[in-house]
Amino acid sequence: MSTPSRWRALTHHHLFWPVAVLVLLLLVNVPFTPDFFAIKMTGGHLYGSLVSIVLFGSPLILVAVGMTLVIATGGIDLSVGAVVAITGALACSYISDQSDQSALAGVLLAMGLGLLAAVVCGLWNGFLVARMGIQPIIATLIIMVAGRGVAQLITDGQIITINSEPYKLIGGGYWLTLPFSIFVVAVVVAVTVALTRRTALGLLVESVGGNAEASRLVGIRSRRIKIMVYVFCALCAGIAGLMISSNTSAADGNNAGLWIELDAILAVVIGGTSLLGGRFSIGGTVVGALVIQTLTTTIYTIGVPTQTNLVFKAAVVIVVCLLQSPKFRAKVFGAKFGTKFGPKSGAKDGGTPAEAPSASVAKTEAAPQMEVS
């Protein structure tokens, strides 16, 4: 393969623009922090800006991975932030009531209670969406609003602080010189990829997102698939809730996971997954979450005023999304640039081809139509 062909294949990959933006954001930090890419070993632990980005971005990656499967079915989950708060509040509340907060059995039970509550929230969301037929944005809005109140009730409106070394390991501990949360994220991502790309599960999720009714007619239990992805999304949010409360050794029912659902949706979109459902990319979501976290780090590094950082963040995200649009690039930079340096639409990216081959069209038109009564 010639060099131009290799470059064309590279630029056509659906992860090209997210990765390019991530690299650009990382390089922007260098003039302000010359040792930005330096990684140091202190006390047997690795420290550095890159390590911090992955560490503080771990909860977002978890939530975004769960959100990816929900969006792939054509849904949305606005309740993940509240689930984060509920999970952390339950775990920390139980640990704070123990005489020995470092007892491993008590910590494991606290984690189990928190994750069980997350699963219940996921089942509730899935029931409303799949069984009751309520629009996902409305169904999950219920827990988004009420869940914060539940978390506040659990903590009595106070910030619960704990002192538990085993619990702190989840989000603030180290293992094999790296933050332990990185290993947790790696396991969740690896399991998700294995289940969705090495089994038929991913195809089933995509088919439900493409056309739930057609999937049901061919024998796919679309309702069960939807319930499953909402439970998985809530479980990922629950693990993120444990991670966040562990990192701070405290549970804040009001602020824990606040607006993380919006960052998760942005990460999924930046990663190339369509909000309309269908094809999805777990790898793209991970890159998208790292883009969001790197952007947050960059905002503080370059000294953007805190009162305007959300506006700056929104502007950058808009630019990223526009750069991913072949139509936008074609209009601004010319048709050749938009076609040459954009990801191809079609089966690989879940898009719809701009032009179908004439032979295929003729074949489709000639094919007999089946009506289902």
C-alpha positions as CSV (number, residue, x, y, z in Angstrom):
1,M,0.0,0.0,0.0
2,S,1.4,3.4,-1.0
3,T,1.9,6.2,1.5
4,P,-1.0,8.3,0.2
5,S,-3.3,5.3,0.4
6,R,-2.2,4.6,4.0
7,W,-2.7,8.3,4.9
8,R,-6.2,8.2,3.3
9,A,-7.1,5.0,5.2
10,L,-5.9,6.6,8.4
11,T,-7.9,9.8,7.9
12,H,-10.9,7.8,7.0
13,H,-10.9,6.0,10.4
14,H,-13.7,7.0,12.7
15,L,-11.3,7.7,15.5
16,F,-9.0,10.0,13.5
17,W,-10.6,13.3,14.5
18,P,-11.2,12.5,18.2
19,V,-7.6,11.3,18.6
20,A,-6.3,14.3,16.7
21,V,-8.2,16.7,18.9
22,L,-6.9,14.9,22.0
23,V,-3.3,15.2,20.9
24,L,-3.9,18.9,20.1
25,L,-5.3,19.6,23.5
26,L,-2.4,17.8,25.1
27,L,0.1,19.8,23.1
28,V,-1.6,23.1,24.1
29,N,-0.6,22.5,27.7
30,V,3.1,22.4,26.9
31,P,3.8,26.1,26.6
32,F,2.1,26.7,30.0
33,T,3.5,23.6,31.7
34,P,6.9,22.6,30.1
35,D,7.0,19.3,32.0
36,F,3.4,18.4,31.1
37,F,4.4,15.0,29.6
38,A,6.9,14.2,32.4
39,I,6.0,11.2,34.6
40,K,7.8,10.9,37.9
41,M,8.2,8.0,40.4
42,T,7.6,9.2,44.0
43,G,7.2,6.8,46.9
44,G,6.7,3.9,44.5
45,H,3.8,5.7,42.7
46,L,3.7,7.3,39.3
47,Y,2.8,10.9,39.2
48,G,2.3,13.4,36.3
49,S,-0.3,15.3,34.3
50,L,-1.0,12.4,32.0
51,V,-1.6,10.1,35.0
52,S,-3.8,12.7,36.6
53,I,-5.9,13.0,33.5
54,V,-6.6,9.3,33.4
55,L,-7.1,9.2,37.2
56,F,-9.7,12.0,37.3
57,G,-11.2,10.9,34.0
58,S,-11.9,7.4,35.2
59,P,-15.4,8.0,36.6
60,L,-16.4,9.8,33.4
61,I,-15.0,6.9,31.3
62,L,-17.1,4.4,33.2
63,V,-20.3,6.5,33.0
64,A,-19.7,7.2,29.3
65,V,-19.2,3.5,28.5
66,G,-22.5,2.6,30.1
67,M,-24.1,5.6,28.3
68,T,-22.8,4.3,24.9
69,L,-24.9,1.1,25.0
70,V,-28.0,3.1,26.1
71,I,-27.6,5.5,23.3
72,A,-26.9,2.6,20.9
73,T,-30.4,1.4,21.6
74,G,-31.8,4.8,20.7
75,G,-32.2,5.9,24.4
76,I,-30.6,8.3,26.8
77,D,-29.9,8.1,30.6
78,L,-30.0,11.4,32.4
79,S,-30.1,9.7,35.8
80,V,-26.4,8.6,36.0
81,G,-25.4,11.7,38.1
82,A,-28.0,10.9,40.7
83,V,-27.0,7.3,40.7
84,V,-23.4,8.3,41.4
85,A,-24.6,10.4,44.3
86,I,-26.9,7.6,45.7
87,T,-24.2,4.9,45.5
88,G,-21.5,7.0,47.2
89,A,-24.0,8.2,49.9
90,L,-25.1,4.6,50.7
91,A,-21.6,3.2,50.9
92,C,-20.1,6.1,53.0
93,S,-23.2,6.2,55.2
94,Y,-22.8,2.5,56.0
95,I,-19.1,2.7,56.6
96,S,-19.4,5.7,58.9
97,D,-21.8,3.7,61.2
98,Q,-19.2,0.9,61.6
99,S,-17.0,0.8,64.7
100,D,-14.1,-0.3,62.6
101,Q,-14.3,1.6,59.3
102,S,-11.3,-0.3,57.9
103,A,-12.9,-3.7,58.3
104,L,-12.8,-5.4,54.9
105,A,-16.1,-7.2,55.4
106,G,-17.9,-3.9,56.2
107,V,-16.4,-2.1,53.2
108,L,-17.3,-4.9,50.8
109,L,-20.9,-4.9,52.2
110,A,-21.1,-1.1,51.8
111,M,-19.9,-1.4,48.2
112,G,-22.5,-4.2,47.6
113,L,-25.3,-2.1,49.0
114,G,-24.3,0.9,46.8
115,L,-24.1,-1.2,43.6
116,L,-27.4,-2.9,44.5
117,A,-29.1,0.5,44.7
118,A,-27.6,1.4,41.3
119,V,-28.9,-1.8,39.8
120,V,-32.4,-1.0,41.2
121,C,-32.3,2.4,39.6
122,G,-31.3,0.8,36.3
123,L,-34.1,-1.7,36.5
124,W,-36.6,1.2,37.2
125,N,-35.3,3.1,34.2
126,G,-35.4,0.1,32.0
127,F,-38.9,-0.8,33.1
128,L,-40.3,2.6,32.4
129,V,-38.6,2.7,28.9
130,A,-39.1,-0.8,27.7
131,R,-42.3,-1.9,29.5
132,M,-44.2,1.3,30.0
133,G,-43.2,2.9,26.7
134,I,-42.2,6.2,28.3
135,Q,-39.7,8.3,26.4
136,P,-36.1,7.7,27.8
137,I,-35.5,11.4,28.4
138,I,-38.6,11.6,30.6
139,A,-38.2,8.2,32.3
140,T,-34.6,8.9,33.4
141,L,-35.4,12.5,34.3
142,I,-37.4,11.1,37.2
143,I,-34.4,9.6,39.0
144,M,-32.2,12.6,37.9
145,V,-34.5,14.9,39.9
146,A,-35.7,12.5,42.7
147,G,-32.3,10.7,43.1
148,R,-30.6,13.8,44.4
149,G,-33.3,14.0,47.1
150,V,-32.8,10.4,48.0
151,A,-29.0,10.9,48.3
152,Q,-29.7,13.9,50.5
153,L,-32.0,11.9,52.7
154,I,-29.4,9.2,53.1
155,T,-26.8,11.7,54.2
156,D,-29.3,13.9,56.1
157,G,-28.2,16.8,53.9
158,Q,-24.6,16.6,55.3
159,I,-21.3,15.7,53.8
160,I,-20.4,12.3,55.3
161,T,-16.6,11.9,55.8
162,I,-15.0,8.5,56.5
163,N,-11.6,7.1,57.2
164,S,-11.3,3.7,55.6
165,E,-8.1,2.6,53.9
166,P,-9.7,-0.4,52.0
167,Y,-12.4,1.9,50.7
168,K,-10.0,4.6,49.7
169,L,-8.1,2.1,47.5
170,I,-11.0,2.2,44.9
171,G,-10.6,5.8,43.8
172,G,-7.5,7.1,45.6
173,G,-5.2,4.1,46.1
174,Y,-2.4,2.8,44.0
175,W,-1.5,-0.7,42.8
176,L,1.6,-1.7,40.7
177,T,2.7,2.0,40.8
178,L,-0.5,3.2,39.0
179,P,-3.8,4.5,40.4
180,F,-6.1,1.5,41.2
181,S,-9.0,3.2,39.4
182,I,-7.2,2.8,36.1
183,F,-7.2,-1.0,36.5
184,V,-11.0,-0.8,37.4
185,V,-11.7,1.1,34.2
186,A,-9.5,-1.2,32.1
187,V,-11.4,-4.2,33.4
188,V,-14.8,-2.7,32.7
189,V,-13.9,-1.5,29.2
190,A,-12.3,-4.9,28.4
191,V,-15.3,-6.8,29.5
192,T,-17.7,-4.5,27.7
193,V,-15.7,-4.8,24.4
194,A,-15.5,-8.6,24.8
195,L,-19.2,-8.9,25.3
196,T,-20.2,-6.6,22.5
197,R,-17.6,-7.4,19.9
198,R,-16.8,-11.1,20.6
199,T,-20.5,-12.2,21.1
200,A,-23.7,-11.4,19.3
201,L,-24.7,-9.0,22.1
202,G,-23.3,-6.0,20.3
203,L,-25.2,-6.8,17.1
204,L,-28.4,-7.2,19.1
205,V,-27.9,-3.8,20.8
206,E,-27.3,-2.2,17.4
207,S,-30.3,-3.8,15.8
208,V,-32.5,-2.6,18.6
209,G,-31.2,0.9,18.1
210,G,-31.6,0.7,14.4
211,N,-35.2,-0.5,14.5
212,A,-36.6,-1.9,17.7
213,E,-39.9,-3.0,16.1
214,A,-38.2,-4.8,13.3
215,S,-35.9,-6.5,15.8
216,R,-38.9,-7.7,17.7
217,L,-40.5,-9.1,14.6
218,V,-37.4,-11.2,13.8
219,G,-37.4,-12.7,17.2
220,I,-35.0,-10.4,19.2
221,R,-36.2,-9.6,22.7
222,S,-35.8,-5.9,22.3
223,R,-37.4,-5.1,25.7
224,R,-34.9,-7.3,27.5
225,I,-32.0,-5.7,25.6
226,K,-33.2,-2.2,26.6
227,I,-33.6,-3.2,30.3
228,M,-30.2,-4.8,30.3
229,V,-28.4,-1.8,28.9
230,Y,-30.1,0.6,31.4
231,V,-29.0,-1.7,34.2
232,F,-25.5,-1.9,32.9
233,C,-25.4,1.9,32.5
234,A,-26.5,2.4,36.1
235,L,-24.0,-0.2,37.3
236,C,-21.2,1.7,35.6
237,A,-22.5,4.9,37.3
238,G,-22.5,3.1,40.6
239,I,-18.9,2.0,40.3
240,A,-18.1,5.6,39.3
241,G,-19.9,6.8,42.5
242,L,-17.8,4.5,44.6
243,M,-14.7,5.8,42.9
244,I,-15.6,9.5,43.4
245,S,-16.6,9.1,47.1
246,S,-13.5,6.9,47.7
247,N,-11.2,9.5,46.2
248,T,-12.4,12.2,48.5
249,S,-13.3,9.9,51.5
250,A,-16.6,11.6,51.6
251,A,-20.1,11.5,50.2
252,D,-21.8,14.7,49.0
253,G,-25.4,14.0,48.0
254,N,-25.8,17.4,46.4
255,N,-22.6,17.7,44.3
256,A,-21.3,14.2,43.7
257,G,-21.6,13.4,40.0
258,L,-23.2,16.7,39.3
259,W,-23.7,17.2,35.5
260,I,-21.6,14.1,34.7
261,E,-24.4,12.9,32.5
262,L,-23.9,15.8,30.2
263,D,-20.1,15.1,30.0
264,A,-20.9,11.4,29.3
265,I,-23.2,12.2,26.5
266,L,-20.6,14.6,25.0
267,A,-18.0,11.9,25.3
268,V,-20.2,9.4,23.4
269,V,-20.9,11.9,20.6
270,I,-17.3,13.0,20.3
271,G,-16.4,9.3,20.1
272,G,-18.5,8.9,16.9
273,T,-21.7,7.2,18.3
274,S,-24.9,8.6,16.8
275,L,-27.6,9.8,19.2
276,L,-30.1,8.2,16.8
277,G,-28.9,4.7,17.9
278,G,-27.4,1.9,16.0
279,R,-23.6,1.5,15.5
280,F,-21.5,2.4,18.5
281,S,-17.8,2.6,19.4
282,I,-16.5,1.8,22.9
283,G,-13.0,2.9,21.9
284,G,-14.3,6.2,20.5
285,T,-16.2,6.8,23.8
286,V,-13.0,6.3,25.8
287,V,-11.2,8.7,23.6
288,G,-14.1,11.2,23.9
289,A,-14.0,11.0,27.7
290,L,-10.3,11.6,27.7
291,V,-10.9,14.6,25.4
292,I,-13.4,16.0,27.9
293,Q,-11.1,15.5,30.9
294,T,-8.1,16.9,29.0
295,L,-10.1,19.9,28.1
296,T,-11.0,20.4,31.8
297,T,-7.3,20.1,32.7
298,T,-6.3,22.5,29.9
299,I,-8.8,25.1,31.0
300,Y,-7.2,25.3,34.5
301,T,-3.7,25.1,33.0
302,I,-4.0,28.1,30.7
303,G,-5.8,30.1,33.4
304,V,-9.2,30.5,31.9
305,P,-11.4,32.4,34.5
306,T,-13.6,30.1,36.5
307,Q,-16.7,32.1,35.7
308,T,-16.2,31.5,31.9
309,N,-14.7,28.0,31.8
310,L,-18.0,26.4,31.0
311,V,-18.5,28.7,28.0
312,F,-14.9,27.9,26.8
313,K,-15.6,24.2,27.3
314,A,-18.8,24.4,25.3
315,A,-17.1,26.3,22.5
316,V,-14.3,23.7,22.2
317,V,-16.8,20.8,22.2
318,I,-18.8,22.5,19.4
319,V,-15.7,22.9,17.3
320,V,-14.8,19.2,17.8
321,C,-18.3,18.1,16.8
322,L,-18.2,20.4,13.7
323,L,-14.8,19.0,12.7
324,Q,-16.3,15.5,12.7
325,S,-19.0,16.5,10.3
326,P,-18.0,15.8,6.6
327,K,-20.7,18.3,5.5
328,F,-19.3,21.1,7.6
329,R,-15.7,20.5,6.4
330,A,-16.9,20.3,2.8
331,K,-18.7,23.7,3.1
332,V,-15.9,25.5,5.0
333,F,-12.8,23.9,3.5
334,G,-14.1,22.6,0.2
335,A,-15.7,19.4,-1.0
336,K,-12.3,17.7,-1.6
337,F,-11.2,18.3,2.0
338,G,-14.5,17.1,3.5
339,T,-14.4,13.9,1.5
340,K,-10.7,13.2,1.7
341,F,-10.1,13.9,5.4
342,G,-13.5,12.7,6.8
343,P,-14.6,9.3,8.0
344,K,-16.6,7.5,5.4
345,S,-20.2,7.1,6.2
346,G,-21.5,3.6,5.9
347,A,-21.5,0.3,7.7
348,K,-18.2,0.9,9.5
349,D,-19.3,4.1,11.2
350,G,-23.0,3.4,11.4
351,G,-23.8,6.2,8.9
352,T,-26.0,6.1,5.8
353,P,-24.1,6.1,2.5
354,A,-24.6,9.3,0.6
355,E,-25.0,7.4,-2.7
356,A,-26.0,3.8,-3.0
357,P,-24.6,1.9,-6.0
358,S,-27.0,1.8,-8.9
359,A,-26.9,-2.0,-9.0
360,S,-27.9,-2.2,-5.3
361,V,-30.7,0.2,-5.9
362,A,-32.0,-1.8,-8.8
363,K,-31.7,-5.0,-6.8
364,T,-33.6,-3.5,-3.9
365,E,-36.4,-2.2,-6.1
366,A,-36.8,-5.5,-7.8
367,A,-36.9,-7.5,-4.5
368,P,-40.3,-8.7,-3.4
369,Q,-41.8,-6.8,-0.5
370,M,-43.1,-8.7,2.6
371,E,-45.9,-7.3,4.6
372,V,-46.4,-8.2,8.2
373,S,-49.9,-8.1,9.5
